[in-house]
Amino acid sequence: ADRLYNIDRHRDELGSIDNKSWFVLKNIDLEGIKQITYRYSAEKEGAAIEVHQGSVKGPLLGSIRYAATGAWNKYREITGSISNPGGKNDLYFVFRKDSPPDHDLCSLDWLEFRK
């Protein structure tokens, strides 16, 4: 991740993620990309990951809901679709859970862009 907001960077993952936490990947070209796969853990709560173009409030390119995995060391993979706005863009990945509890939502191990 090029920049983090309200997220801790652990050894090999992003964690301590709360409602409205976000990270950005800069200069990403989504040409030919149709999906994103996420590998995550979420002990007790599910939430959503939104992908926005250009800023945390920019156009929504994709969104996926995830469920609790039951333990921080139990990971799952989920895949959601994403639309291509054309060209290179900064992609903002925003975590959303507007109802309590809205903190310590998940740890993100990795994500992968897929055709």
C-alpha positions as CSV (number, residue, x, y, z in Angstrom):
1,A,0.0,0.0,0.0
2,D,1.3,3.5,-0.9
3,R,-0.6,5.2,2.0
4,L,-2.6,4.1,5.0
5,Y,-5.2,5.8,7.1
6,N,-6.2,4.3,10.4
7,I,-4.6,0.9,9.5
8,D,-1.5,-0.7,11.0
9,R,1.1,-2.3,8.8
10,H,2.1,-5.6,10.4
11,R,4.9,-7.8,9.2
12,D,3.0,-9.3,6.2
13,E,-0.5,-7.8,6.4
14,L,-2.6,-4.8,7.2
15,G,-4.5,-4.9,10.5
16,S,-6.3,-3.0,13.2
17,I,-8.8,-1.9,10.5
18,D,-11.8,0.1,11.6
19,N,-14.9,1.6,9.9
20,K,-13.7,4.2,7.3
21,S,-10.1,3.0,7.4
22,W,-8.5,3.0,4.0
23,F,-5.3,2.4,2.0
24,V,-4.4,3.6,-1.5
25,L,-2.6,1.9,-4.4
26,K,-1.3,4.6,-6.7
27,N,-1.0,4.6,-10.5
28,I,-2.9,1.3,-11.1
29,D,-4.0,0.5,-14.7
30,L,-7.1,-1.8,-14.6
31,E,-6.9,-2.6,-18.4
32,G,-8.2,-6.2,-18.7
33,I,-8.9,-6.5,-15.0
34,K,-12.4,-7.7,-14.1
35,Q,-12.0,-8.9,-10.5
36,I,-10.1,-8.5,-7.2
37,T,-9.5,-11.4,-4.8
38,Y,-8.9,-10.6,-1.1
39,R,-7.3,-12.9,1.5
40,Y,-8.5,-11.7,4.9
41,S,-9.3,-12.7,8.5
42,A,-12.1,-11.2,10.6
43,E,-12.6,-12.7,14.1
44,K,-16.2,-11.6,14.9
45,E,-17.6,-9.1,12.4
46,G,-18.2,-8.9,8.7
47,A,-18.1,-5.6,6.8
48,A,-17.5,-4.3,3.3
49,I,-14.5,-3.2,1.2
50,E,-15.2,-0.5,-1.3
51,V,-12.8,0.5,-4.2
52,H,-12.9,4.2,-5.1
53,Q,-11.2,6.1,-7.9
54,G,-9.0,9.1,-7.0
55,S,-10.2,9.6,-3.4
56,V,-12.1,7.9,-0.6
57,K,-15.2,9.7,-1.9
58,G,-14.4,9.2,-5.6
59,P,-16.5,7.1,-8.0
60,L,-17.2,3.6,-6.7
61,L,-15.5,1.0,-8.9
62,G,-16.4,-2.0,-6.9
63,S,-17.6,-3.3,-3.5
64,I,-17.7,-6.6,-1.7
65,R,-19.1,-7.7,1.6
66,Y,-17.1,-10.2,3.7
67,A,-18.1,-12.5,6.6
68,A,-16.4,-13.2,9.9
69,T,-13.9,-16.0,9.7
70,G,-14.1,-16.9,13.5
71,A,-10.5,-16.2,14.4
72,W,-7.7,-13.9,13.5
73,N,-5.5,-16.7,12.3
74,K,-8.3,-18.2,10.1
75,Y,-8.2,-16.8,6.5
76,R,-10.6,-16.8,3.7
77,E,-10.5,-15.6,0.1
78,I,-13.3,-13.7,-1.6
79,T,-13.5,-12.3,-5.1
80,G,-15.5,-9.3,-6.2
81,S,-15.8,-7.4,-9.5
82,I,-14.3,-4.1,-10.4
83,S,-15.0,-1.7,-13.3
84,N,-12.2,-0.1,-15.3
85,P,-12.4,3.8,-15.4
86,G,-9.6,3.9,-18.1
87,G,-6.0,4.9,-17.7
88,K,-3.9,4.8,-14.6
89,N,-5.6,5.8,-11.3
90,D,-5.1,5.9,-7.6
91,L,-7.4,3.2,-6.1
92,Y,-8.7,3.8,-2.6
93,F,-9.8,0.7,-0.6
94,V,-12.2,1.8,2.1
95,F,-13.5,-0.5,4.8
96,R,-17.1,0.1,5.8
97,K,-19.2,-1.0,8.7
98,D,-21.5,1.8,9.9
99,S,-23.1,0.0,12.8
100,P,-21.3,-1.0,16.1
101,P,-19.0,-2.7,16.7
102,D,-17.1,-0.9,14.0
103,H,-13.5,-1.4,15.0
104,D,-11.0,-4.2,14.6
105,L,-12.9,-5.4,11.5
106,C,-10.3,-7.4,9.7
107,S,-6.7,-8.1,8.7
108,L,-5.9,-8.1,5.0
109,D,-3.2,-10.6,4.0
110,W,-3.1,-9.8,0.3
111,L,-5.2,-8.8,-2.7
112,E,-4.8,-9.9,-6.3
113,F,-6.1,-8.3,-9.5
114,R,-7.6,-10.9,-11.9
115,K,-8.7,-10.9,-15.5
